[in-house]
Amino acid sequence: MLNVTPDSFSDGGDNLKLKDSISSSKKMIDDGADFIDVGGESTRPGADEVHPSDEVLRVLPIIQKLNGKNIKLSLDTRNSSTMELGLLSGVNIINDVSALKNDSKSIEIVKKYDVPIILMHMPGTPKTMMKKNKYKDVVLDVYDFLEERINYCESNGIKRKNIIVDPGIGFGKNFDQNIEILNNLSIFHALNCSLMLGISRKRFISSISKEDDPKMRLGGTISATIFAMMQGIRIHRVHDVKHVNQAIKVFEKLNSK
């Protein structure tokens, strides 16, 4: 992932300059990333909304620089105008943390360009989500939400093969709710879509390890990633590509017989 934001929870401010963004991107490519997810709006708990025009100013220069570099580009945005400008500039995948609920025009953009769409579970908005984490059964409630969004996409002409779902670890969930989802990831295969997980450097790792610095949570990130791999999750959104990629390769080799 490449956050070109001043306030992301883990790497805010690291890639605000274009030269830093390009350097980080090249390193991720060299380290084995299958795609780079570019985001211009922090979605950490309590984050303020970023106007689409400001978001575009952050993400478009790096997208244009990376276009044609033999790497797939994902755009992390909730806004249809940002989506379209990104797609016109070389983006291959849309990653919408609101699961296309934030902007009613987004569904038409995804359909028009016939690209994969990542639908994530998040109650409310980044600003309000931690006040909306009341569930009857967090696993089933998240499952039902994602199923409804898949149905919405299909009813609007989006092919199921283009739909990727993400249960949204840390988005409107407390520690126990995150652990409950991680212990039951296998259930989401019943949605018959590709599954993605974003657990890199997340706060639940700190709650277990007592490591406050997000950049020092690599061990926990690798552990949780392998745990997810054991449940069949094959798309992982991470900061530390080289180390996580190495761990995945070793796991896959050891698990191949």
C-alpha positions as a Markdown table, in Angstrom:
| # | Residue | x | y | z |
|---|---|---|---|---|
| 1 | Met | 0.0 | 0.0 | 0.0 |
| 2 | Leu | 1.1 | 3.6 | -0.7 |
| 3 | Asn | -0.5 | 6.2 | 1.4 |
| 4 | Val | 0.0 | 9.7 | 0.1 |
| 5 | Thr | -1.5 | 11.3 | 3.1 |
| 6 | Pro | -0.3 | 13.4 | 6.1 |
| 7 | Asp | -2.3 | 11.5 | 8.7 |
| 8 | Ser | -2.5 | 7.8 | 8.0 |
| 9 | Phe | -2.1 | 5.8 | 11.2 |
| 10 | Ser | 1.2 | 4.1 | 10.3 |
| 11 | Asp | 3.0 | 5.9 | 7.5 |
| 12 | Gly | 1.3 | 9.3 | 7.3 |
| 13 | Gly | 3.6 | 11.9 | 5.8 |
| 14 | Asp | 6.2 | 9.4 | 4.5 |
| 15 | Asn | 5.1 | 9.7 | 0.9 |
| 16 | Leu | 3.8 | 13.2 | 0.5 |
| 17 | Lys | 6.6 | 14.2 | -1.9 |
| 18 | Leu | 6.4 | 12.7 | -5.3 |
| 19 | Lys | 10.0 | 11.5 | -5.3 |
| 20 | Asp | 9.4 | 9.7 | -2.0 |
| 21 | Ser | 6.2 | 8.1 | -3.4 |
| 22 | Ile | 8.1 | 6.9 | -6.5 |
| 23 | Ser | 11.0 | 5.5 | -4.4 |
| 24 | Ser | 8.6 | 3.7 | -2.1 |
| 25 | Ser | 6.7 | 2.3 | -5.1 |
| 26 | Lys | 9.8 | 1.0 | -6.8 |
| 27 | Lys | 10.9 | -0.7 | -3.6 |
| 28 | Met | 7.5 | -2.4 | -3.2 |
| 29 | Ile | 7.7 | -3.6 | -6.8 |
| 30 | Asp | 11.3 | -4.9 | -6.3 |
| 31 | Asp | 10.1 | -6.6 | -3.1 |
| 32 | Gly | 7.5 | -8.6 | -5.0 |
| 33 | Ala | 4.2 | -6.7 | -4.7 |
| 34 | Asp | 1.5 | -7.9 | -7.2 |
| 35 | Phe | -0.2 | -4.5 | -7.1 |
| 36 | Ile | 0.2 | -1.1 | -5.4 |
| 37 | Asp | -2.8 | 0.3 | -3.6 |
| 38 | Val | -2.6 | 4.1 | -3.8 |
| 39 | Gly | -4.6 | 6.2 | -1.3 |
| 40 | Gly | -5.0 | 9.9 | -0.8 |
| 41 | Glu | -7.5 | 9.9 | 2.2 |
| 42 | Ser | -6.7 | 8.5 | 5.6 |
| 43 | Thr | -9.4 | 6.1 | 6.8 |
| 44 | Arg | -8.0 | 5.6 | 10.3 |
| 45 | Pro | -10.6 | 5.8 | 13.1 |
| 46 | Gly | -11.7 | 9.4 | 13.6 |
| 47 | Ala | -10.1 | 10.7 | 10.4 |
| 48 | Asp | -11.7 | 13.8 | 8.8 |
| 49 | Glu | -13.1 | 13.6 | 5.2 |
| 50 | Val | -10.8 | 14.8 | 2.4 |
| 51 | His | -12.5 | 16.7 | -0.5 |
| 52 | Pro | -12.2 | 14.8 | -3.8 |
| 53 | Ser | -10.3 | 17.6 | -5.4 |
| 54 | Asp | -7.6 | 17.5 | -2.7 |
| 55 | Glu | -7.6 | 13.7 | -3.0 |
| 56 | Val | -7.0 | 13.8 | -6.7 |
| 57 | Leu | -4.1 | 16.3 | -6.3 |
| 58 | Arg | -2.5 | 13.7 | -3.9 |
| 59 | Val | -3.0 | 10.5 | -5.9 |
| 60 | Leu | -2.9 | 11.5 | -9.6 |
| 61 | Pro | 0.7 | 12.5 | -10.0 |
| 62 | Ile | 2.0 | 9.1 | -8.6 |
| 63 | Ile | -0.5 | 7.1 | -10.6 |
| 64 | Gln | 0.6 | 8.9 | -13.8 |
| 65 | Lys | 4.3 | 8.2 | -12.9 |
| 66 | Leu | 3.7 | 4.5 | -12.3 |
| 67 | Asn | 1.4 | 3.9 | -15.3 |
| 68 | Gly | 3.2 | 1.7 | -17.8 |
| 69 | Lys | 5.7 | 0.4 | -15.2 |
| 70 | Asn | 4.5 | -3.2 | -15.5 |
| 71 | Ile | 2.7 | -3.1 | -12.2 |
| 72 | Lys | -1.0 | -3.2 | -11.5 |
| 73 | Leu | -2.4 | -0.1 | -9.7 |
| 74 | Ser | -5.2 | -0.1 | -7.2 |
| 75 | Leu | -6.9 | 3.2 | -6.1 |
| 76 | Asp | -8.2 | 3.4 | -2.6 |
| 77 | Thr | -11.0 | 5.9 | -2.8 |
| 78 | Arg | -14.7 | 6.4 | -1.9 |
| 79 | Asn | -15.3 | 9.1 | -4.5 |
| 80 | Ser | -16.6 | 8.5 | -8.1 |
| 81 | Ser | -14.7 | 11.5 | -9.6 |
| 82 | Thr | -11.4 | 10.3 | -8.1 |
| 83 | Met | -12.2 | 6.8 | -9.4 |
| 84 | Glu | -12.7 | 8.0 | -13.0 |
| 85 | Leu | -9.7 | 10.2 | -13.2 |
| 86 | Gly | -7.6 | 7.4 | -11.7 |
| 87 | Leu | -9.0 | 4.8 | -14.2 |
| 88 | Leu | -8.3 | 7.2 | -17.1 |
| 89 | Ser | -4.7 | 7.5 | -15.8 |
| 90 | Gly | -3.9 | 3.8 | -15.6 |
| 91 | Val | -5.6 | 2.4 | -12.5 |
| 92 | Asn | -6.5 | -1.3 | -12.8 |
| 93 | Ile | -8.5 | -1.9 | -9.5 |
| 94 | Ile | -10.8 | 0.2 | -7.3 |
| 95 | Asn | -10.6 | -0.3 | -3.6 |
| 96 | Asp | -13.6 | 1.3 | -1.8 |
| 97 | Val | -13.7 | 1.1 | 2.0 |
| 98 | Ser | -17.4 | 2.1 | 1.9 |
| 99 | Ala | -18.3 | -0.8 | -0.5 |
| 100 | Leu | -19.7 | 1.8 | -3.0 |
| 101 | Lys | -22.1 | 3.3 | -0.4 |
| 102 | Asn | -20.4 | 6.7 | -0.1 |
| 103 | Asp | -21.0 | 7.9 | -3.6 |
| 104 | Ser | -24.1 | 6.8 | -5.6 |
| 105 | Lys | -22.2 | 7.4 | -8.9 |
| 106 | Ser | -19.4 | 5.0 | -8.1 |
| 107 | Ile | -21.2 | 1.9 | -9.3 |
| 108 | Glu | -21.6 | 3.3 | -12.8 |
| 109 | Ile | -17.9 | 4.1 | -12.9 |
| 110 | Val | -16.9 | 0.6 | -11.9 |
| 111 | Lys | -19.3 | -0.8 | -14.5 |
| 112 | Lys | -18.2 | 1.5 | -17.3 |
| 113 | Tyr | -14.5 | 0.6 | -16.9 |
| 114 | Asp | -15.2 | -3.1 | -16.2 |
| 115 | Val | -12.5 | -3.3 | -13.5 |
| 116 | Pro | -12.2 | -5.3 | -10.3 |
| 117 | Ile | -13.8 | -3.7 | -7.2 |
| 118 | Ile | -12.8 | -4.3 | -3.6 |
| 119 | Leu | -15.8 | -4.0 | -1.3 |
| 120 | Met | -14.9 | -3.6 | 2.4 |
| 121 | His | -17.1 | -3.7 | 5.5 |
| 122 | Met | -17.2 | -0.5 | 7.4 |
| 123 | Pro | -20.1 | 0.8 | 9.5 |
| 124 | Gly | -20.6 | 4.5 | 8.9 |
| 125 | Thr | -17.5 | 6.6 | 7.9 |
| 126 | Pro | -13.9 | 6.7 | 9.2 |
| 127 | Lys | -15.1 | 9.6 | 11.4 |
| 128 | Thr | -18.0 | 7.7 | 13.0 |
| 129 | Met | -17.2 | 4.0 | 12.6 |
| 130 | Met | -15.9 | 3.3 | 16.1 |
| 131 | Lys | -19.2 | 4.6 | 17.5 |
| 132 | Lys | -21.2 | 2.1 | 15.3 |
| 133 | Asn | -19.5 | -1.2 | 16.4 |
| 134 | Lys | -22.6 | -2.7 | 17.8 |
| 135 | Tyr | -23.4 | -6.2 | 16.3 |
| 136 | Lys | -25.7 | -9.1 | 17.1 |
| 137 | Asp | -23.0 | -11.4 | 15.8 |
| 138 | Val | -20.0 | -9.6 | 14.2 |
| 139 | Val | -19.1 | -12.4 | 11.9 |
| 140 | Leu | -22.6 | -13.0 | 10.5 |
| 141 | Asp | -23.3 | -9.3 | 10.4 |
| 142 | Val | -20.2 | -8.6 | 8.3 |
| 143 | Tyr | -21.0 | -11.5 | 6.1 |
| 144 | Asp | -24.6 | -10.3 | 5.5 |
| 145 | Phe | -23.3 | -6.8 | 4.7 |
| 146 | Leu | -20.8 | -8.1 | 2.2 |
| 147 | Glu | -23.5 | -10.4 | 0.6 |
| 148 | Glu | -25.8 | -7.4 | 0.2 |
| 149 | Arg | -23.1 | -5.4 | -1.4 |
| 150 | Ile | -22.3 | -8.2 | -3.8 |
| 151 | Asn | -25.9 | -8.5 | -4.7 |
| 152 | Tyr | -26.1 | -4.7 | -5.3 |
| 153 | Cys | -23.1 | -4.9 | -7.6 |
| 154 | Glu | -24.4 | -7.9 | -9.6 |
| 155 | Ser | -27.9 | -6.2 | -10.0 |
| 156 | Asn | -26.1 | -3.3 | -11.5 |
| 157 | Gly | -24.1 | -5.3 | -14.0 |
| 158 | Ile | -20.9 | -5.9 | -12.2 |
| 159 | Lys | -19.5 | -9.4 | -12.8 |
| 160 | Arg | -18.9 | -11.5 | -9.7 |
| 161 | Lys | -15.5 | -12.5 | -11.0 |
| 162 | Asn | -14.6 | -8.8 | -10.6 |
| 163 | Ile | -15.7 | -8.6 | -7.0 |
| 164 | Ile | -13.2 | -8.9 | -4.1 |
| 165 | Val | -14.4 | -8.6 | -0.5 |
| 166 | Asp | -12.6 | -7.5 | 2.7 |
| 167 | Pro | -14.1 | -7.9 | 6.2 |
| 168 | Gly | -12.5 | -4.7 | 7.3 |
| 169 | Ile | -10.3 | -5.5 | 10.3 |
| 170 | Gly | -10.1 | -2.5 | 12.5 |
| 171 | Phe | -12.9 | -0.6 | 10.7 |
| 172 | Gly | -15.7 | -0.2 | 13.2 |
| 173 | Lys | -14.6 | -3.2 | 15.3 |
| 174 | Asn | -13.1 | -3.4 | 18.7 |
| 175 | Phe | -10.3 | -5.9 | 19.7 |
| 176 | Asp | -12.6 | -8.8 | 20.5 |
| 177 | Gln | -14.6 | -8.3 | 17.3 |
| 178 | Asn | -11.5 | -8.2 | 15.2 |
| 179 | Ile | -10.2 | -11.5 | 16.8 |
| 180 | Glu | -13.6 | -13.1 | 16.3 |
| 181 | Ile | -13.5 | -12.3 | 12.5 |
| 182 | Leu | -9.9 | -13.5 | 12.2 |
| 183 | Asn | -10.9 | -16.8 | 13.8 |
| 184 | Asn | -13.7 | -17.2 | 11.3 |
| 185 | Leu | -12.3 | -16.0 | 8.0 |
| 186 | Ser | -13.2 | -19.3 | 6.3 |
| 187 | Ile | -16.9 | -18.5 | 6.4 |
| 188 | Phe | -16.4 | -15.7 | 3.9 |
| 189 | His | -15.4 | -18.2 | 1.2 |
| 190 | Ala | -19.1 | -19.0 | 1.0 |
| 191 | Leu | -19.6 | -15.6 | -0.7 |
| 192 | Asn | -17.9 | -17.1 | -3.8 |
| 193 | Cys | -15.6 | -14.1 | -4.3 |
| 194 | Ser | -11.9 | -13.4 | -4.0 |
| 195 | Leu | -11.0 | -12.4 | -0.4 |
| 196 | Met | -8.6 | -9.6 | 0.7 |
| 197 | Leu | -7.4 | -8.8 | 4.2 |
| 198 | Gly | -5.8 | -5.7 | 5.5 |
| 199 | Ile | -4.2 | -6.4 | 8.9 |
| 200 | Ser | -0.8 | -4.8 | 8.4 |
| 201 | Arg | 0.4 | -3.0 | 11.6 |
| 202 | Lys | -3.2 | -2.8 | 12.9 |
| 203 | Arg | -3.9 | -1.8 | 16.5 |
| 204 | Phe | -5.1 | -5.3 | 17.5 |
| 205 | Ile | -1.4 | -6.4 | 17.2 |
| 206 | Ser | -0.5 | -3.7 | 19.7 |
| 207 | Ser | -3.2 | -4.9 | 22.1 |
| 208 | Ile | -1.6 | -8.3 | 22.1 |
| 209 | Ser | 2.1 | -7.4 | 21.9 |
| 210 | Lys | 2.0 | -4.0 | 23.7 |
| 211 | Glu | 4.0 | -2.5 | 20.8 |
| 212 | Asp | 2.8 | 1.1 | 20.4 |
| 213 | Asp | 4.9 | 2.0 | 17.4 |
| 214 | Pro | 3.0 | 0.8 | 14.3 |
| 215 | Lys | 6.2 | 0.4 | 12.3 |
| 216 | Met | 7.4 | -2.1 | 14.9 |
| 217 | Arg | 4.5 | -4.5 | 14.4 |
| 218 | Leu | 6.0 | -6.6 | 11.6 |
| 219 | Gly | 6.2 | -9.8 | 13.6 |
| 220 | Gly | 2.5 | -9.6 | 14.5 |
| 221 | Thr | 1.6 | -8.7 | 10.9 |
| 222 | Ile | 3.4 | -11.8 | 9.6 |
| 223 | Ser | 1.9 | -14.0 | 12.3 |
| 224 | Ala | -1.6 | -12.8 | 11.5 |
| 225 | Thr | -1.0 | -13.0 | 7.7 |
| 226 | Ile | 0.1 | -16.7 | 7.9 |
| 227 | Phe | -2.9 | -17.4 | 10.2 |
| 228 | Ala | -5.1 | -15.9 | 7.4 |
| 229 | Met | -3.3 | -17.9 | 4.8 |
| 230 | Met | -4.1 | -21.1 | 6.7 |
| 231 | Gln | -7.8 | -20.1 | 6.2 |
| 232 | Gly | -7.4 | -19.6 | 2.4 |
| 233 | Ile | -6.9 | -15.8 | 2.2 |
| 234 | Arg | -4.6 | -15.1 | -0.7 |
| 235 | Ile | -4.7 | -11.3 | -1.2 |
| 236 | His | -3.0 | -9.3 | 1.5 |
| 237 | Arg | -2.7 | -5.5 | 1.8 |
| 238 | Val | 0.6 | -4.8 | 3.6 |
| 239 | His | 3.2 | -2.1 | 4.3 |
| 240 | Asp | 6.3 | -4.4 | 4.6 |
| 241 | Val | 6.2 | -6.2 | 1.2 |
| 242 | Lys | 9.6 | -7.9 | 1.3 |
| 243 | His | 9.3 | -9.5 | 4.7 |
| 244 | Val | 5.6 | -10.6 | 4.4 |
| 245 | Asn | 6.3 | -11.9 | 0.8 |
| 246 | Gln | 9.1 | -14.0 | 2.2 |
| 247 | Ala | 6.9 | -15.4 | 4.9 |
| 248 | Ile | 4.2 | -16.3 | 2.5 |
| 249 | Lys | 6.6 | -18.0 | 0.1 |
| 250 | Val | 8.0 | -20.2 | 2.9 |
| 251 | Phe | 4.5 | -21.0 | 4.2 |
| 252 | Glu | 3.3 | -22.0 | 0.7 |
| 253 | Lys | 6.4 | -24.2 | 0.1 |
| 254 | Leu | 6.0 | -25.9 | 3.5 |
| 255 | Asn | 2.3 | -26.3 | 2.9 |
| 256 | Ser | 2.6 | -27.7 | -0.6 |
| 257 | Lys | 2.6 | -31.4 | 0.3 |
